[in-house]
């Protein structure tokens, strides 16, 4: 990240303000003037804040607050153009990785099953639904009826709580019956 001139100046201002505050809090003035009768005595009493000390502390506190505000909210922000370009790169990288994960997890059914042993899709559906019970059966039926959907839609369509649905989907994914992949902030689910 490139540091601009203003940001470098504010960083230096921050360091100076911290140094001023620390020095005044650690080493306050230690002089008090006492007048008695005809003669004047100057006696040193430690740890007394004078009006000048209070002014220096107030100025240093203001400088510290202003520099922290600038550094947090203005100084270290990326320029708008650079931020948009970086977001676009991250989206492209995310889509590419999702496609790679999707391609890696989808088994090639044509290569694994010989032509003579393939059953009709309706037979596969009925056979699959016979071996599944309860919530797993509801999940597979929803995917067969509605197709690919995200986990929130799946929870709404089946009525299964999200935490329970997540465990069921993990079990089905472990058995290679479904496939899940990231899509933005959610996970998409589809039949494998």
N, C-alpha and C positions, 0 to 999 in steps of 0.2 A: 504494500500500500504506500502510495506517495504522500508525504506530509507537505502541505502547503506552507507558505510563509506565515500566514495568520495563525495557523494551528501551532507552529513552532513557537511563535511569540506568546501565545496563550499558555503553552506548556511551560515556558520560562517564567511567565507571570505566576503560574500556579506554584512553581518551586520557590520563588521569592516570597510569596504570601505565606506558604507553609513555614519557611525559615523565619520570617518576621514574627509570626504567631508563636512559634516554638521558643524563640529567643526571649520574647516578652513574657510569656507564661513561665518560663524556667528561671529567668533572671530579672525580676522586677527591680525598680530603683530602690536603693537602700539609704536614702537621706531624708532627714526631717529637721526642720529649723525650729529651735526652741528659744524664745526670748524671755529672759528673767531680769527684771529690774533695769539697771543702767547698762549691763553688758549683754551681748548676744552670743549664744552658744550654738554651734552646729554639731548635732549628735547623729551618728549613723544608726538607723533602725532598719533591720533587714525586711525584705518582702513587702514593700509599700508601693502601690500603683499610683503614679502621678497622673495629672490630667493629660500630659503628653503620651504616657503609656497607654491610656485609654483611647486616645485618638489613633495611635499607631495600631492598636488591636482592632479598632473599628474599621480602619482602612484596609488592613490585611484581611480581615474577615470578609469584607465586601469583595476584594480582589479574588479571594479564594472561591467564594460562591459564584462569582461571575465566570471565572475561568473553568470551574467544574461544569457549570451549565453549558458553556460554549463547547467544551470538549465532549460532553456526553451527547448533546443534541445537534451540534452543528459541525464541529471540527472533524470527527471521525466518520462522518457519513460519506458514502460513495456518491460521486456525481450521478445525476439521474440517468444519463445515457449509459454509463458504465454499469449501473445497477440493472437496467433493463436488459442489456446484453448478457450479463451474468445469469439472470433469471432464465433467459431464453436458452442459454447453454445447458443449464441444469435441467430444464424441461426436456430438451432433446436427449440428454444423457439418461434421464429417468425413463423416457419412452423406449429408448434403445435397450436398456437393461431389462425393462418389463417384457419386451418382445423376445429377448434372448432367454429369459427365465421361462417364458411361456413355451418357446420352442424346445427348450431343454426338458421340460416336464411332461410334455404331451407325448405319450407313447405312439410309435408308429404301428398302428394296428395292422396295416396291410402287410408289413414285413413279418409280424409275429404269428399271424393266424393263416394257415393254408386256406386256399380257395374252397376246398371241399368241406371243410368243417365249419364254415361261416353260417350262422343262423340268420333269419330275417330280423330286422330291427324290432318288430313287434314282439318276437319271441325273446329277444334280449331284454326288452323292457319288462315283460311279465316275469321272466326268470330272476331278474335283478330285484324286482319289487317283492318277490316271494321270499327271498333270503333276508331282506331287511325288515326290521321291526320298529315300531314306535316313531320317534322323532327322525331317525335316519331315513325311514321310508317317506315321511312328509317332506324332508329336504330334497330327496331325489325326485319325488313327484313334482314338487314346485319347479325344479330345474328342468324337468321334462316338459312341463306345461308352459312355463314362461321363458325358458332359455336362460342365458347368462344374466346375472344381476349382482348387485353389491350386497354385502352382509346385512346392512340395515334394511334393505328391501326384503331380503330373505326372512329376517326376523319379523317384519310386519306382515308378510304374506302367510307365514306358517304359524305365527303366534308364539314362537319359541323365544324365551328371553335371550338377549345377546350373549351373556356369559355362557349359557348352556349351548347355544348355537355354535359358539366359537369352539368348544370342546368337541361337539359332534362333527363339525367341519374338519377339524384336525384329524379325527379318527378316519373319516371318509377319505381325506387326502392321503393319509398313511397307507390306506388300502388301494390307492390309485383309482378311486371311483370318481373323484372330483379333482379339479385343479383350481388353486387360488393364486391370484397375483395382485400386486399393488397397482392401484389406479388413483393417482392423486392422494387424497387423504383417506381413501377407503380401500377395502379389499374386494375384488371382483371374484365371483364364484361361477364355475361352469363345469359341466360334465366332462370327464376325461375321455 
